[in-house]
């Protein structure tokens, strides 16, 4: 049976991936996961953090994973995890780019080591 009169526009999903690279996770694994996502998703922006968040999308686009990992804005394995600060950084960097077609993927252990959990909302 053919569809008539209902032409749908293609959905262009976007993904924002945020990777905890602190010492309490396996940063090499999570960074490799991000790197792989960029190969299969059409529109993905990737970020790394321990406390401060930094975008690594362009870094992944121009060099291989083994070279990219030590060059990430938040050096893998350094610093205590601060999800509050990282999410505030995401808000500052790209809140206007996030819409109903956007998926935000957070890779980490969900531990805000030595910091306020900010459960107040």
C-alpha positions in Angstrom: 0.0 0.0 0.0 1.4 3.4 -1.0 1.5 6.4 1.2 -0.5 9.3 -0.2 -0.3 13.0 0.7 1.9 12.5 3.8 5.4 13.4 3.0 7.5 13.6 6.1 10.7 15.7 6.3 13.7 13.6 7.2 14.7 14.0 10.9 18.2 15.3 11.3 19.2 14.2 14.8 22.1 15.8 16.6 24.2 14.4 19.5 26.2 16.2 22.1 28.6 13.8 23.9 30.2 14.7 27.2 33.0 12.5 28.5 34.4 12.4 32.0 38.2 12.0 31.7 39.0 12.1 35.4 41.1 9.4 37.1 38.0 7.7 38.6 36.9 6.5 35.2 38.7 4.7 32.3 39.4 7.8 30.3 41.0 6.0 27.4 37.8 3.8 27.0 35.4 6.8 27.1 37.5 8.9 24.7 37.6 6.0 22.3 33.9 5.6 22.5 33.4 9.3 21.7 35.9 9.0 18.8 33.9 6.1 17.4 30.5 8.0 17.7 31.9 10.7 15.5 32.4 8.2 12.7 28.8 6.9 12.8 26.6 9.9 13.7 26.1 12.6 11.2 26.0 15.6 13.6 27.9 15.1 16.8 29.8 17.5 19.0 32.1 16.0 21.6 33.3 17.5 24.9 35.7 16.3 27.6 35.9 17.3 31.3 37.3 16.6 34.7 36.1 19.8 36.1 36.3 22.3 33.2 34.6 21.3 30.0 36.3 21.7 26.6 35.1 20.9 23.1 37.1 18.2 21.3 35.1 17.9 18.1 37.7 19.6 15.9 40.5 17.8 17.6 38.9 14.4 16.7 38.3 15.6 13.1 41.9 16.3 12.3 44.0 13.7 14.2 43.9 10.0 15.2 42.7 8.9 18.7 46.1 8.1 20.1 47.3 11.6 19.4 44.0 13.2 20.4 43.7 11.8 23.9 46.7 13.6 25.5 45.7 16.8 23.8 42.1 16.9 25.1 41.3 20.2 27.0 40.9 18.4 30.3 43.8 16.1 30.4 42.7 12.5 30.9 43.2 11.3 34.5 43.7 14.8 35.9 41.6 16.7 38.4 38.5 15.8 40.4 35.2 15.3 38.7 32.8 18.2 38.8 29.6 17.5 36.9 28.1 20.8 38.0 31.0 22.8 36.5 31.0 20.7 33.4 27.3 21.1 32.8 27.5 24.8 33.4 30.3 24.9 30.8 28.0 23.0 28.3 25.2 25.5 29.0 27.6 28.4 28.4 29.1 26.9 25.2 26.1 25.6 23.4 22.7 25.8 25.1 21.3 27.6 22.1 22.3 24.7 19.8 20.4 22.1 21.8 16.8 21.6 20.6 14.2 18.8 20.5 16.2 16.8 18.0 19.3 16.8 20.2 20.4 13.9 22.4 22.9 14.6 25.1 25.0 11.6 26.0 27.1 11.7 29.2 29.8 9.2 29.7 31.2 8.9 33.2 30.7 7.3 36.6 28.3 10.0 37.9 30.5 10.7 40.9 31.1 14.4 41.8 34.3 13.6 43.6 35.0 15.9 46.6 32.5 18.5 45.5 29.0 19.7 46.2 26.5 17.4 44.4 24.2 20.4 43.7 21.0 18.4 44.2 19.2 21.7 44.7 18.1 21.8 41.1 
